[in-house]
Amino acid sequence: MSDELKKLRGDHCLNIFVSYELKKRIVDLAERYDRTMADMVRALFKVGLPVMEGISKAEEEMLNEYVRLFRKLRKMRELKEA
């Protein structure tokens, strides 16, 4: 057996617990678009991951900009007091 087959036989599997409400929403979506629940979960991950990565990046940039602005305002205040 090759290393690739060993990787694929369980390393890619996730077991997660979700609320009944979330599961119902996923099942409803799957039925609406004639997909399996697993297909719908995969699609949600594929769509959701880039969104979350973008949000994380935006939060980092916002925090960095806030710190830069705060430092600039503090320097201006120090100049006015001097």
C-alpha positions in Angstrom: 0.0 0.0 0.0 1.4 3.4 -1.0 1.6 6.4 1.4 -1.0 8.2 -0.6 -3.6 5.5 0.1 -2.8 5.5 3.8 -3.4 9.3 3.9 -6.7 9.0 2.2 -8.2 6.4 4.4 -9.2 8.6 7.3 -6.9 11.6 7.5 -9.4 13.6 5.5 -12.4 12.8 7.6 -14.0 15.2 10.0 -16.6 14.5 12.7 -18.3 17.6 14.0 -21.3 18.3 16.2 -23.7 21.0 15.2 -27.0 22.3 16.6 -30.2 20.7 15.4 -31.1 24.1 13.9 -27.9 24.2 11.8 -28.3 20.7 10.7 -31.9 21.4 9.6 -30.8 24.4 7.6 -28.1 22.3 5.8 -30.6 19.5 5.1 -33.1 22.0 3.8 -30.5 23.5 1.5 -29.4 20.1 0.3 -33.0 19.2 -0.5 -33.6 22.5 -2.3 -30.6 22.0 -4.6 -31.0 18.3 -4.9 -27.7 17.5 -3.3 -26.6 15.2 -0.5 -26.0 16.6 2.9 -22.3 15.8 2.5 -22.1 17.6 -0.8 -23.7 20.7 0.8 -21.3 20.7 3.7 -18.4 20.4 1.3 -19.7 23.3 -0.7 -20.2 25.4 2.5 -16.6 24.8 3.5 -15.3 25.7 0.1 -17.3 28.9 0.1 -16.8 29.7 3.8 -13.1 29.2 4.1 -12.1 32.0 1.7 -14.6 34.3 3.3 -13.2 33.6 6.8 -9.7 34.0 5.6 -10.6 37.4 4.1 -12.3 38.5 7.3 -9.2 37.5 9.3 -7.0 39.4 6.9 -9.3 42.5 7.1 -9.3 42.3 10.9 -5.5 42.2 10.9 -5.2 45.2 8.6 -7.8 47.1 10.5 -6.0 46.5 13.8 -2.6 47.5 12.3 -4.2 50.7 10.8 -5.8 51.5 14.1 -2.5 51.2 16.0 -0.8 53.3 13.4 -3.5 56.0 13.7 -3.3 55.9 17.5 0.4 56.4 17.4 0.1 59.3 15.0 -2.5 61.0 17.1 -0.4 60.5 20.3 2.6 62.1 18.5 0.4 65.0 17.4 -0.9 65.5 21.0 2.7 65.4 22.3 3.7 68.1 19.7 0.8 70.3 20.8 1.7 70.0 24.5 5.4 70.8 23.9 
